[in-house]
Amino acid sequence: MTTLPPFSAWQDEFTAIRRDLHQFPELGFNEFRTADKIASYLEQWQIPIHRGLGDTGVVGILKGEAGTGAAIGLRADIDALPMPEINDFAHKSQNEGTMHACGHDGHTTMLLAAARYLSQHRDFAGTVYFIFQPAEEGLGGAKKMIDDGLFTLFPMDAVFGIHNWPGLEVGHFGLRTGAIMASSSTFTISLQGKGAHGAMPHLGADPVMAAVHIAQGLQSIISRNLDPLDPAVLSITQVHAGSADNVIPDHAELRGTVRTFSNETLDLIEQRMADISKLNAEALGCRAELNFQRRYPPTINHDAPTAFCAELLTEWLGADNVIYPVAPSMGAEDFSFMLEQVPGCYLFLGNGDGDHRTQGHGLGPCTLHNGSYDFNDDLIPIGATYWVKLATSWLKAHAQG
């Protein structure tokens, strides 16, 4: 694989940057040190910045010296997860209970490396926006940046994102048109019954039994209401009821998650959940209330930008290193909000199987959201080269006039 020469020379420097970010992870909307570091690097490379979108977001603005033209956005997420790290290598997290277990430290570093390169090679027409986005992990930082004016202040013709992907070979990219990641919704079904002595159930209305019937009924939505070729997940992950062995409680609660690849499927699931909950509860003398929260929409790639990325990657790496179409993931990603506003493409970059981890890694697998995970620093020149090739090629292909 041929990466741009400066990235090999910069490998140690950017590896140190990535590991510093890993050592000091910060949670969503609290990435103060991280944002300061990003801003400092961009300013050092003479890239103007804008701060404050999404509270801790940073946007670098790089205008080419070959004239005005189109505008492209490149996005990296910068937040960490609220979980302990079980690695004990030198760059393990120093912030207890917080860990870069999803590789956002690596995403940030790859984009920083690309920004440095482009700041030294401004012989293009148009504008590159480097979007360093906070709070991807469940808090919707992308939407907050948009609501704060991201695409109004910085109009973009296309926007692109990337995620490292454990299990995919290093140097391999995966992408697809349409949905590449699922929506993420959470639900709570609150059941109100009538408490009674466990030995006298006929005197009450049992919300526990109603919860059992509803839980079984909800599974029929996937198996009986959806097209078998339309993937979806409905998982009940919490059941809460009761406080004593001989008491039928007044209240019970079911909680869980729903994942789909389209809003139409999500509409159907939510409606059927409401029907099944209400009618099953009423049949047993109880009341049910469904609270359904749509957190992230599906991440849906646009046809033309995705085809452009696939062609660029195939030219650069050869077809054997490009999985197109890659299988979609039931994981969710708030870059989906950006793709609802601006055309673009989100893709996966192989992080390998974990052999890159130095001595001192935990005993768990090198998978996302795992305490033994670590980003593969060999990806830095690969991801940075992709960003540079994408930005310059896309701006050239979409030159105005």
C-alpha positions as CSV (number, residue, x, y, z in Angstrom):
1,M,0.0,0.0,0.0
2,T,1.3,3.4,-1.0
3,T,0.6,6.2,1.5
4,L,1.7,9.8,1.0
5,P,5.4,10.1,2.0
6,P,5.1,12.7,4.8
7,F,2.9,10.4,6.8
8,S,5.6,7.8,7.2
9,A,8.0,10.5,8.3
10,W,5.4,11.8,10.8
11,Q,4.4,8.4,12.1
12,D,6.1,8.6,15.5
13,E,4.9,12.2,16.0
14,F,1.2,11.4,15.3
15,T,1.4,8.1,17.2
16,A,2.4,10.2,20.2
17,I,-0.5,12.6,19.6
18,R,-2.9,9.7,19.4
19,R,-1.6,8.0,22.6
20,D,-1.7,11.3,24.4
21,L,-5.4,11.6,23.5
22,H,-5.9,8.0,24.6
23,Q,-4.3,8.8,28.0
24,F,-6.7,11.7,28.7
25,P,-10.1,10.7,27.4
26,E,-13.1,13.0,28.0
27,L,-16.8,12.3,27.8
28,G,-19.3,14.0,25.5
29,F,-19.6,17.8,25.7
30,N,-16.7,17.8,28.2
31,E,-13.9,17.3,25.8
32,F,-12.2,20.5,26.9
33,R,-8.5,19.3,26.9
34,T,-9.1,17.4,23.7
35,A,-10.6,20.5,21.9
36,D,-7.8,22.7,23.2
37,K,-5.2,20.3,21.8
38,I,-7.0,20.1,18.4
39,A,-7.3,23.9,18.2
40,S,-3.6,24.3,19.1
41,Y,-2.4,22.0,16.4
42,L,-4.6,23.6,13.7
43,E,-3.5,27.1,14.7
44,Q,0.2,25.9,14.6
45,W,-0.4,24.8,11.0
46,Q,-2.0,28.2,10.1
47,I,-5.5,26.7,9.7
48,P,-8.2,29.2,11.0
49,I,-10.6,27.7,13.5
50,H,-14.1,28.2,14.8
51,R,-14.9,26.9,18.3
52,G,-18.1,26.4,20.3
53,L,-20.4,24.6,17.9
54,G,-21.8,21.7,20.0
55,D,-20.2,23.3,23.0
56,T,-16.7,21.7,22.5
57,G,-16.7,21.2,18.8
58,V,-13.8,22.6,16.6
59,V,-14.0,23.4,12.9
60,G,-10.8,24.0,10.9
61,I,-11.3,26.1,7.7
62,L,-8.7,25.6,4.9
63,K,-9.2,27.5,1.7
64,G,-7.2,26.4,-1.3
65,E,-4.8,28.9,-3.1
66,A,-6.0,27.9,-6.6
67,G,-9.2,29.9,-6.2
68,T,-12.8,29.5,-5.0
69,G,-14.7,26.3,-5.6
70,A,-16.8,23.7,-3.9
71,A,-16.6,22.9,-0.2
72,I,-16.1,19.5,1.4
73,G,-16.5,18.5,5.1
74,L,-14.3,15.8,6.8
75,R,-15.5,14.7,10.2
76,A,-13.9,13.0,13.2
77,D,-15.5,12.3,16.5
78,I,-13.5,13.2,19.6
79,D,-15.3,11.9,22.7
80,A,-14.7,8.8,24.9
81,L,-16.9,6.3,26.7
82,P,-17.9,6.1,30.4
83,M,-16.2,2.7,31.0
84,P,-13.0,1.5,32.7
85,E,-9.9,0.5,30.7
86,I,-8.3,-2.8,31.6
87,N,-5.1,-2.3,29.6
88,D,-2.0,-1.4,31.5
89,F,0.3,-0.3,28.8
90,A,2.0,3.1,29.1
91,H,-0.7,5.1,27.3
92,K,-3.7,3.6,29.2
93,S,-6.4,6.0,30.4
94,Q,-5.5,8.3,33.3
95,N,-9.1,9.4,33.8
96,E,-10.7,6.7,35.9
97,G,-13.9,5.3,34.5
98,T,-13.4,6.9,31.1
99,M,-11.8,5.2,28.0
100,H,-11.3,5.7,24.3
101,A,-12.8,2.3,23.6
102,C,-14.1,3.2,20.2
103,G,-11.1,4.7,18.5
104,H,-12.2,8.3,18.4
105,D,-8.6,9.2,19.5
106,G,-7.5,7.6,16.3
107,H,-10.1,9.2,14.2
108,T,-9.1,12.6,15.5
109,T,-5.4,11.9,14.8
110,M,-6.0,10.8,11.3
111,L,-7.9,14.0,10.5
112,L,-5.2,16.1,12.2
113,A,-2.5,14.5,10.1
114,A,-4.5,15.2,6.9
115,A,-5.1,18.8,8.0
116,R,-1.3,19.3,8.5
117,Y,-0.6,17.8,5.0
118,L,-3.2,20.0,3.3
119,S,-2.0,23.1,5.1
120,Q,1.3,22.5,3.4
121,H,-0.2,21.7,0.0
122,R,-2.8,24.3,-0.6
123,D,-2.7,24.0,-4.4
124,F,-6.4,23.2,-4.8
125,A,-9.5,25.2,-5.5
126,G,-12.3,25.3,-2.9
127,T,-12.5,24.8,0.8
128,V,-11.9,21.9,3.2
129,Y,-13.7,22.0,6.6
130,F,-12.2,19.8,9.3
131,I,-15.0,18.9,11.6
132,F,-14.0,17.7,15.1
133,Q,-17.3,16.7,16.6
134,P,-18.0,16.1,20.3
135,A,-20.4,13.7,22.0
136,E,-21.0,11.0,19.4
137,E,-21.5,8.3,22.1
138,G,-25.2,8.6,22.7
139,L,-25.5,12.3,23.2
140,G,-26.0,13.5,19.6
141,G,-23.1,15.9,19.3
142,A,-23.6,16.0,15.5
143,K,-27.1,17.3,15.8
144,K,-26.0,19.8,18.4
145,M,-23.3,21.2,16.0
146,I,-26.0,21.3,13.2
147,D,-28.5,23.1,15.5
148,D,-25.7,25.6,16.4
149,G,-25.3,26.4,12.7
150,L,-22.6,24.1,11.4
151,F,-24.0,24.0,7.8
152,T,-25.2,27.6,7.9
153,L,-21.9,29.1,8.9
154,F,-19.9,26.6,6.8
155,P,-22.0,25.6,3.7
156,M,-20.7,22.3,2.4
157,D,-21.5,20.4,-0.8
158,A,-20.6,17.1,0.7
159,V,-19.5,15.6,4.0
160,F,-17.6,12.4,4.8
161,G,-16.9,10.3,7.9
162,I,-14.8,7.2,8.8
163,H,-14.7,4.6,11.5
164,N,-12.0,2.1,12.4
165,W,-13.4,-1.4,12.2
166,P,-12.0,-4.3,14.2
167,G,-12.0,-7.6,12.5
168,L,-11.5,-6.0,9.1
169,E,-8.0,-6.4,7.8
170,V,-5.7,-3.3,8.1
171,G,-5.7,-1.4,4.9
172,H,-9.1,-2.7,3.8
173,F,-12.0,-0.3,3.4
174,G,-15.7,-1.2,3.5
175,L,-18.5,0.9,2.2
176,R,-22.0,0.7,0.7
177,T,-24.7,2.9,-0.6
178,G,-27.8,3.2,1.4
179,A,-27.9,2.3,5.1
180,I,-24.5,1.3,6.5
181,M,-25.4,1.6,10.2
182,A,-28.8,1.3,11.9
183,S,-31.0,3.7,13.8
184,S,-30.9,3.7,17.5
185,S,-34.1,4.0,19.6
186,T,-34.8,3.3,23.3
187,F,-38.1,2.4,24.9
188,T,-39.7,2.1,28.3
189,I,-43.0,0.4,28.8
190,S,-44.5,1.4,32.2
191,L,-47.2,-1.0,33.5
192,Q,-49.6,0.0,36.2
193,G,-51.6,-2.8,37.9
194,K,-53.2,-3.4,41.3
195,G,-51.1,-4.8,44.0
196,A,-52.2,-7.8,46.1
197,H,-50.9,-10.6,48.4
198,G,-49.1,-13.2,46.4
199,A,-51.4,-15.8,47.8
200,M,-54.5,-13.9,46.7
201,P,-53.8,-12.9,43.1
202,H,-57.5,-12.7,42.2
203,L,-57.7,-9.5,44.3
204,G,-55.2,-7.7,42.2
205,A,-54.2,-6.9,38.6
206,D,-50.8,-8.4,38.0
207,P,-48.4,-6.0,36.0
208,V,-45.7,-8.7,36.1
209,M,-47.9,-11.1,34.1
210,A,-48.8,-8.3,31.8
211,A,-45.1,-7.6,31.3
212,V,-44.5,-11.3,30.4
213,H,-47.3,-11.3,27.8
214,I,-46.1,-8.0,26.3
215,A,-42.4,-9.2,26.2
216,Q,-43.4,-12.3,24.2
217,G,-45.8,-10.3,22.0
218,L,-43.1,-7.8,21.1
219,Q,-41.0,-10.5,19.6
220,S,-43.7,-11.3,17.1
221,I,-43.2,-7.8,15.5
222,I,-39.9,-8.8,14.0
223,S,-41.0,-12.3,13.1
224,R,-44.5,-11.6,11.9
225,N,-44.9,-7.9,10.9
226,L,-41.7,-7.3,9.0
227,D,-40.5,-8.5,5.7
228,P,-37.9,-11.2,6.5
229,L,-35.5,-9.4,4.1
230,D,-35.8,-6.2,6.2
231,P,-33.4,-6.5,9.1
232,A,-34.4,-5.1,12.5
233,V,-33.6,-5.7,16.2
234,L,-35.9,-5.3,19.1
235,S,-34.2,-6.2,22.4
236,I,-35.7,-6.1,25.9
237,T,-32.7,-5.4,28.1
238,Q,-34.2,-4.5,31.4
239,V,-37.2,-5.8,33.5
240,H,-38.1,-4.2,36.8
241,A,-40.8,-5.3,39.1
242,G,-41.5,-6.2,42.7
243,S,-39.8,-6.0,46.0
244,A,-40.9,-9.1,48.0
245,D,-41.6,-12.8,47.2
246,N,-45.2,-12.7,48.5
247,V,-46.3,-9.4,47.0
248,I,-47.8,-8.8,43.6
249,P,-46.5,-5.2,42.8
250,D,-48.5,-2.3,41.5
251,H,-45.9,-1.5,38.9
252,A,-43.6,-3.2,36.3
253,E,-41.3,-1.8,33.7
254,L,-39.7,-3.1,30.5
255,R,-36.8,-1.3,28.8
256,G,-34.8,-1.9,25.7
257,T,-33.5,-0.9,22.3
258,V,-34.8,-1.0,18.7
259,R,-32.5,-0.9,15.6
260,T,-33.6,-0.5,12.0
261,F,-32.2,0.5,8.6
262,S,-35.1,2.7,7.6
263,N,-37.5,5.2,9.2
264,E,-40.4,3.4,7.6
265,T,-39.6,0.2,9.4
266,L,-39.1,2.1,12.7
267,D,-42.6,3.7,12.3
268,L,-44.1,0.3,11.9
269,I,-42.3,-1.2,14.9
270,E,-43.2,1.8,17.2
271,Q,-46.9,1.5,16.3
272,R,-47.0,-2.2,16.8
273,M,-45.3,-1.9,20.1
274,A,-47.9,0.7,21.3
275,D,-50.7,-1.6,20.2
276,I,-49.3,-4.8,21.7
277,S,-48.5,-3.0,25.0
278,K,-51.9,-1.4,25.4
279,L,-54.1,-4.3,24.4
280,N,-52.1,-7.0,26.4
281,A,-52.1,-4.8,29.5
282,E,-55.9,-4.1,29.2
283,A,-56.6,-7.8,28.8
284,L,-55.1,-8.4,32.2
285,G,-56.7,-5.4,33.9
286,C,-53.6,-3.1,33.7
287,R,-52.6,0.0,32.0
288,A,-49.5,0.4,29.7
289,E,-47.6,3.5,28.7
290,L,-45.0,3.3,25.9
291,N,-42.2,5.9,25.9
292,F,-40.3,5.5,22.6
293,Q,-37.3,7.7,22.1
294,R,-35.7,8.0,18.6
295,R,-32.1,8.8,19.4
296,Y,-30.1,8.4,16.1
297,P,-31.6,7.9,12.6
298,P,-30.0,5.3,10.3
299,T,-26.8,6.3,8.7
300,I,-27.7,6.4,5.0
301,N,-25.0,6.9,2.4
302,H,-25.8,8.8,-0.7
303,D,-25.3,7.1,-4.1
304,A,-23.0,9.5,-5.9
305,P,-20.5,10.3,-3.0
306,T,-20.3,6.7,-2.1
307,A,-19.6,5.6,-5.7
308,F,-16.9,8.4,-5.8
309,C,-15.3,7.0,-2.7
310,A,-15.4,3.5,-4.0
311,E,-13.8,4.4,-7.3
312,L,-11.1,6.5,-5.5
313,L,-10.3,3.6,-3.1
314,T,-10.2,1.0,-5.9
315,E,-7.8,3.1,-8.0
316,W,-5.6,3.6,-5.0
317,L,-5.6,0.2,-3.3
318,G,-7.0,-2.2,-5.9
319,A,-10.4,-4.0,-5.8
320,D,-9.1,-6.7,-3.4
321,N,-8.8,-4.1,-0.6
322,V,-12.2,-2.5,-1.1
323,I,-15.3,-4.3,0.2
324,Y,-18.2,-2.7,-1.8
325,P,-20.8,-3.3,-0.6
326,V,-19.8,-4.1,2.9
327,A,-22.3,-5.7,5.3
328,P,-24.1,-3.0,7.3
329,S,-23.9,-2.8,11.1
330,M,-26.7,-2.7,13.6
331,G,-24.6,-0.2,15.6
332,A,-25.6,3.4,15.4
333,E,-23.7,6.6,14.5
334,D,-24.8,10.2,14.9
335,F,-23.0,11.2,11.6
336,S,-26.4,10.1,10.4
337,F,-27.7,13.6,11.3
338,M,-25.1,15.2,9.0
339,L,-26.1,12.9,6.1
340,E,-29.7,14.0,6.5
341,Q,-28.6,17.5,5.8
342,V,-25.7,17.1,3.2
343,P,-24.9,14.4,0.7
344,G,-21.9,12.2,1.7
345,C,-20.5,8.8,2.6
346,Y,-19.5,7.1,5.8
347,L,-17.2,4.1,5.6
348,F,-15.1,1.6,7.6
349,L,-11.3,1.2,7.8
350,G,-10.0,-2.1,9.0
351,N,-8.4,-2.0,12.5
352,G,-7.2,-5.6,12.3
353,D,-7.6,-8.4,14.9
354,G,-5.7,-6.8,17.8
355,D,-2.2,-8.1,17.1
356,H,-0.9,-4.5,17.0
357,R,-1.5,-4.1,20.8
358,T,1.7,-3.8,22.8
359,Q,2.5,-5.8,25.9
360,G,0.1,-4.8,28.7
361,H,-3.2,-5.0,26.9
362,G,-6.2,-6.6,28.7
363,L,-7.3,-10.2,28.2
364,G,-10.4,-9.2,26.3
365,P,-10.7,-8.9,22.5
366,C,-9.8,-5.8,20.6
367,T,-13.4,-4.9,19.7
368,L,-15.2,-1.7,20.0
369,H,-16.6,-0.7,23.4
370,N,-14.3,-3.3,25.1
371,G,-11.9,-2.5,28.0
372,S,-9.1,-4.3,26.1
373,Y,-9.5,-2.3,22.9
374,D,-6.8,0.0,21.4
375,F,-6.6,1.8,18.1
376,N,-4.1,0.5,15.6
377,D,-1.6,3.3,15.0
378,D,-0.7,1.8,11.6
379,L,-4.0,3.2,10.4
380,I,-2.8,6.8,10.9
381,P,-1.0,7.2,7.5
382,I,-3.7,5.1,5.7
383,G,-6.6,7.2,7.0
384,A,-4.8,10.5,6.6
385,T,-3.8,9.6,3.0
386,Y,-7.5,8.7,2.3
387,W,-8.6,12.0,3.6
388,V,-6.1,13.9,1.5
389,K,-6.9,12.0,-1.7
390,L,-10.6,12.3,-1.1
391,A,-10.5,16.1,-0.4
392,T,-8.3,17.0,-3.4
393,S,-9.9,14.6,-5.8
394,W,-13.5,15.6,-4.8
395,L,-12.7,19.3,-5.0
396,K,-11.1,18.8,-8.5
397,A,-14.0,16.8,-9.8
398,H,-16.5,19.4,-8.5
399,A,-14.6,22.5,-9.5
400,Q,-16.9,25.4,-10.3
401,G,-17.0,26.9,-13.8
